[in-house]
């Protein structure tokens, strides 16, 4: 999991904002991405071009290409539970699924577990992130 989302990141269990848009470059106060993006006028240009959230879902399930696509689609639910806004124009969000084919499993079983794994991995990545003094991380807020 790699998380550099443009908006807010929420805890998938509590909905609490873990990190996100701040009120200013030198502020640690969170601004609320939902409010900011919902009120964005049409002429606003986005100053950033390097935000993204990337995930790889690896399973030992015996799934074909079509089933793995469905797993990816279902895993995006983890982004919807944690990112506000999810799949923004300014993010290059991507989920890839791979399977070894070793164990029989139903695609819904794997997809449901993938959704939860992605949501929890995003929250974990944010909690463990270090801004290295360049940008504030969750631990700095």
C-alpha positions in Angstrom: 0.0 0.0 0.0 1.3 3.4 -0.9 -0.8 6.4 0.2 -0.4 10.0 -0.9 -4.0 11.0 -1.3 -5.0 14.5 -2.1 -7.8 14.7 0.4 -8.5 13.4 3.9 -7.8 9.8 5.1 -10.3 8.4 7.6 -10.2 5.5 10.0 -12.3 2.8 8.3 -13.7 1.7 11.6 -14.5 5.0 13.4 -14.6 7.5 10.5 -12.1 9.8 12.4 -9.9 11.8 10.1 -6.3 10.6 10.5 -4.7 13.0 8.1 -5.5 15.3 5.2 -6.0 18.8 4.0 -4.7 21.5 6.3 -5.9 25.1 6.7 -2.5 26.4 5.5 1.0 25.3 4.6 2.3 26.0 8.1 -0.8 24.8 10.0 -1.5 21.4 11.6 -5.2 22.1 11.7 -7.2 19.9 9.4 -9.5 21.8 7.0 -12.0 19.1 6.0 -11.6 17.9 2.5 -15.3 17.0 2.1 -16.2 20.6 2.7 -13.4 22.0 0.5 -14.0 19.7 -2.5 -17.8 20.1 -2.3 -17.5 23.9 -2.5 -14.8 24.0 -5.2 -15.7 26.4 -8.0 -15.4 25.2 -11.6 -12.4 27.4 -12.5 -10.1 26.2 -9.7 -6.8 24.8 -11.0 -5.2 22.1 -8.9 -1.6 23.0 -7.9 -0.5 19.4 -7.2 0.1 16.7 -9.7 1.8 13.9 -7.7 -0.9 12.4 -5.5 -1.9 8.8 -5.6 -2.9 5.7 -3.6 -1.7 2.4 -4.9 -2.5 -1.1 -3.6 -1.5 -4.6 -4.5 -3.9 -7.4 -3.5 -2.1 -10.8 -3.5 -4.1 -14.0 -2.8 -3.4 -17.7 -3.0 -6.9 -18.2 -4.4 -7.5 -19.9 -7.7 -9.0 -17.1 -9.7 -8.8 -16.2 -13.3 -8.4 -12.8 -15.0 -12.1 -12.0 -14.9 -12.4 -12.9 -11.2 -9.3 -10.9 -10.4 -10.8 -7.8 -12.1 -13.9 -8.2 -9.9 -11.6 -8.5 -6.8 -10.0 -5.2 -7.8 -13.4 -3.6 -8.3 -14.5 -4.8 -4.8 -11.2 -3.8 -3.2 -11.9 -0.2 -4.3 -14.5 -0.2 -1.6 -11.6 0.1 0.8 -10.7 3.4 -0.9 -14.3 4.6 -0.6 -14.3 3.9 3.1 -11.0 5.7 3.8 -10.4 8.5 1.3 -12.4 11.7 0.9 -12.7 12.3 -1.9 -12.0 8.8 -3.3 -10.8 8.6 -6.9 -10.4 12.4 -7.2 -9.2 13.9 -10.5 -6.0 14.8 -8.8 -5.2 11.3 -7.6 -3.9 8.3 -9.7 -5.5 5.7 -7.6 -4.9 2.1 -8.6 -5.4 -1.4 -7.3 -3.8 -4.5 -8.8 -4.8 -8.1 -7.9 -2.6 -11.2 -8.3 -3.4 -14.8 -7.5 -1.1 -17.8 -7.2 -4.0 -20.3 -7.9 -3.1 -22.6 -5.0 -6.4 -22.6 -3.1 -10.0 -22.8 -4.3 -12.0 -19.8 -3.2 -15.1 -17.8 -4.3 -14.5 -14.4 -5.9 -16.8 -12.7 -3.4 -14.9 -14.2 -0.5 -11.6 -12.8 -1.8 -13.2 -9.5 -2.9 -14.8 -8.9 0.5 -11.5 -9.7 2.3 -9.6 -7.5 -0.2 -11.9 -4.6 0.5 -11.2 -4.8 4.2 -7.5 -5.4 3.7 -7.2 -2.3 1.5 -9.1 -0.1 4.0 -7.0 -1.3 7.0 -3.8 -1.0 5.0 -4.5 2.6 4.1 -5.1 3.5 7.8 -2.0 1.6 8.8 0.1 3.4 6.2 -1.1 6.7 7.5 -0.5 5.9 11.1 3.0 4.6 10.3 4.0 7.4 7.9 6.9 9.8 8.6 7.0 13.2 7.0 10.7 13.4 7.6 10.3 17.0 8.7 9.1 18.0 5.2 5.3 17.5 5.7 3.4 16.8 8.8 2.3 13.1 9.2 -0.4 11.6 11.3 1.9 11.4 14.3 2.6 15.2 14.0 -1.1 16.1 14.0 
